[in-house]
Amino acid sequence: MRIPSVRRAVVTLIAGVLLPTPATVPAADPVRIEKDVAYLGPDRQEKGDLYLPAGVAKGQRCPAVVIIHGGGWSGGDKGAAREINIGTTLAANGYVGFSINYVLATKDRPVWPQNVYDCKTAVRWLRKNADRLGIDPDHIGAIGGSAGGHLAAMIALTGPESGLDPPRPYGEYSCRVQAAVDLYGPADLIAWLPNSPGLSMLPASRAAKPELYRLASPGTHADKTDPPILILQGTADKTVPVEQSQLLAAALVKAGVRHELIVIEGAPHSFHLQPKQRDLRPVVLGFFDRHLKTSTTK
């Protein structure tokens, strides 16, 4: 199968950018899926689905990627079409994918920062279970779409200094990731939806606590120690305008974080890795391959 060149996408190249390189998508091996894995502890109803690659050589360690669903921080599911598409694509190409559910906001229950805690706990859980799953604990990434893109960026750009690492469980393991992909996630919560009173995940309105909205904006936390980030955004997105991704890219430039911003002409909100506008598998796999794939053995 001939893979379209990545140069067919509209690409914004800015200081510190990682140039996209062509990648091929090999024929898919069978993918094994483990459903409803308890990763947050016995008292939590949210679970995760593991996408495990087949045909891994004995002693080989695979990189892993946490997959974070969207849904406005108040909906969505780990088993939605986009998450299945991402999980099976990753596992067919030698990654352990871990698609998670996390605590969701309701009208009367803001969940910040527990939703970030849950996503970071998934990273810790992968490290804790690295031997059993054949994971390279030094090469773990994150990917998410929409609200999940926001959370993936938050995982990548925040560390203990931000006060957003969960105190438990598995506190002996790092929550750090080595690469992240943000699919059209809100990035500046002050600038996004300026006429709305606020977001359900946060316990106050934008006007009452703007500092809280800044804290929940990924770009606020960017510094030169952060891992590489790939941002994918469509020009036809009516939910999260392309300016949100541009604001995040500008913050990454200022902080000296390596990144790519790729804008896909005509793509709407909520696409997976194979929208009709462009096959994005070579772009995402190429990015993760550069930053997560190494030949390590037990």
N, C-alpha and C positions, 0 to 999 in steps of 0.2 A: 504494500500500500504506500502510495506516495504521500508524505506528510507535507502540508502547505508550509512555505517558509514563514518564519516568525516575522519577517519584514513586511508581511501583508497587513499586520496590525498597525494602528496608529500608535507610535511609541514616543513618549516624552522622555528625553534623555537629559538628565540634570546632573549636577556635581555629585560625585560619589556613586553614580549609577553602575549597576552590574549589567553589562551588555548581554541580551538574550542570545542563546546559541541554539541552533537546530538540534532537535532530539528526535529519535525514533521511538515509536510505541510498539514494543514487541507483541507478538501474538499472546493473548492472555492465557496464562496457566490457570488451572482450577484454583478457586479461592475458597478457603474455609472460613466460615463465619461462626463465631460464638456469640450468641445473643444474651442480652440482659445480665451482663457481668456486674456484680456489686463492687463498685470501686470507691464509694464514699463511706462505707461502713454499714452495719446491719440496721441502723435506725433511719436510713434514708431510702426513699422509694426510687430516686433517680438512678438509672443504670447506664451501662455502656455496651456497645457492640464491637467486638474485635473482628477485623478483617485480616486474615493470616495468609501469607504467601505460601504456595506449594513449591516443592522441589528445591528447598533450601539445603545446601550441602551441610553435612555434619560438622559442627564446630563453627559454622558461619554465623555472624551476628548481623541482624538486619536493623536499619534505621526505623524509627517509628514516628508517626504523625498523629496528633490529637485532632479530630474533626469536630467542629463546633457548629451546630445548626443555628439558623436564623429564626425570626419570628417576633421581632420587636421586643426581645427580652421577656415576653409574656406568653409566647406560643412556640410552635414548632416541635420537631421530634427528631431524634437520632436516626430514625429509619425512613426519613423522607427521601424523595427521588434524588435530590442533589447530593445528599449525604451517602446514599447507596452508590451513586455514580463516582463520587470521589473515593470512597472506601474500596470499591472493587478495582478502580484504576490503580490506586496505590498498591494494593496487595498483588495485583497481576504484574507489577513492576518491581517487586522485591522489598516492599515496605510493610510493616505492621501498621494498619490503620485502626484507630480507636475512636469511634463515633459515640459521643456522649450526650446524655440528657443532663441538665443542670437545673438548679432551682429557678422557677419562673415567677415573675411578678404578677400580682393581681391588683385590682383596683384598691384594695385595702391592705396590700402587703408589698411594700417596696423590698427589694432583695439585695440592693447594693450594700457591701461588696461581696455578698455570699456567692453571687453568680461568678465573679472572678475567682474567688476561692475554689469553687468547684472545678473550674477549668484547670487551675494550677494543681489541684489535687490529682487530676487525671495524669498530668505529667509525672508527678511523684509516684503514682501507682504504677506507671509503666517502668519506672526505674526500680521500684521495689520488686517487680515481677520480671525483671530483665532476663534472669537466668532461665526461668521456666519458659518464657516466650521467645527466647533467642534474640533479644533486643540488644543493640549497642546503646548503653545508657548515656554515652557521650554525644549521641547524634539523634536528638528528638526535635521534631518540628510541630507546628500548629497551622491549621488552615480553617477558615470559616467564611460563611457568606452572610452579608447584611449585619444583623446584630452579632452573628457569629464571627464575622470579619472584625468587628469592633473588639470582641473579646479575644480573638487571636492576636490582634495588635497589642492589646493590653498585656497579654501574657509575655509577648516579646519585649515590650518596652518598660515593664515595671519589674523591680527587684525588691529585695528587703528594704532598701533605702526609701522606697515609695510607701511603705507601710501596708502593702497589699498582698503580702505573702500570707497564706493561711497559717494560723498557729498549729493546727493539726487537721487531719491525721498525717502520718508519715513525715513528720517534721524533720527527720534525720536526712531526708532526700531533698535535692535541689528542685525547684520549680522552673529553672531556667530552660529555655529552648534555644536551639542553635540556628533556626530559620523559621520564618512565618510567611503565610500567604493570606492577604486580606482581600476578600472578594467584596467590593462595593460596600464596605462598612462605614457607618458614621464615624467621623474622626474628630470633629470639633463640635462638642455638644452645646457650646454657647452660640455658634453661628448657625447650626442646623435647626430648622423649624423655628425661626425666631418669633413667630406669632403664636406658638403654642405655649401653654402655661408651664409645661414641664414633661418629664418622662416618668412612666409608671414605675420603673425600677428604682428611681431615686426618691428619697423620703421628703423632698421639699421642692418647691417651684424654682424655676430658673431665676426669677426676680428675687426670691427670698435668700437663696444660697448659690450665687453664681460660682463661688469658689468650689463647691461640690461638683458642679458641672465641668469646671476646668480639671479637677482631679480625675473625673471619669472620662476625660478626653485623652486618647492615646498620645497625641503629639506633645502634650504637656510634659511627658516623662522621658522624652527621647534624649539620649546622650551617646557619646562615641563608643561606649562599651556594648551597645545593643547589637543583636544579631541582624543579619541581612533580612530585608522585608521585600516581598513582591506584592504590589498593589494592582488589582485588575478592576477596571471600571468601564461601564458602557455609556456612550453619549446619549442614549435614549432613556436613561434611568430617571424616572419621575418620582422616585421615593427618596433616594439618596443622590443628590446632584453631583456631577463630576467634580465640582468645586471642592467637595469634601475630601476626595482623594488628593486633589492638588494641594489643599491645605496640609494634609498629612505629609505629602512629599516635601513641601517647603520646610516643615518642622524637621524632617529627617536631614535635609540638606544643611540646615542651620546647625544641627547637632553633629553632623559628620557621620551619619549612619548610612551604610551601603544599602542601596535599594534600587528597585525598578518600578516605574509607573507605566503601565501599559493601558491605553485607552482604546477600546474596541468600538469602532464606528457602528452605530445602529443597534448595539446590544442594550436590552432593557435591564430592569432590576431583576435579580434572582435568577441568574443563569448558572448552569453547572459547567463542567469542563469541556462540554461539547455543544455549545450553543450553535445555532444555524449560521451565525455570522463568522464563526472561526473555530477550528479545533484547537482548544487551549491545552490539551494534554502535553504536547511537546514543550510548551512554555513552562508549565507547572512542574512537570517531571524533570525538565532540564535544570530548573532552579533548585529543586530539592536534591537532585543528583550532585550538583556542584557543592552543596553545603552540608549534606547529610550522608552521602554514600561513601563509605570507605570499606576496605577489605580488612576486617578484624576477625579474629578467631578467639575461641574460649581458651 
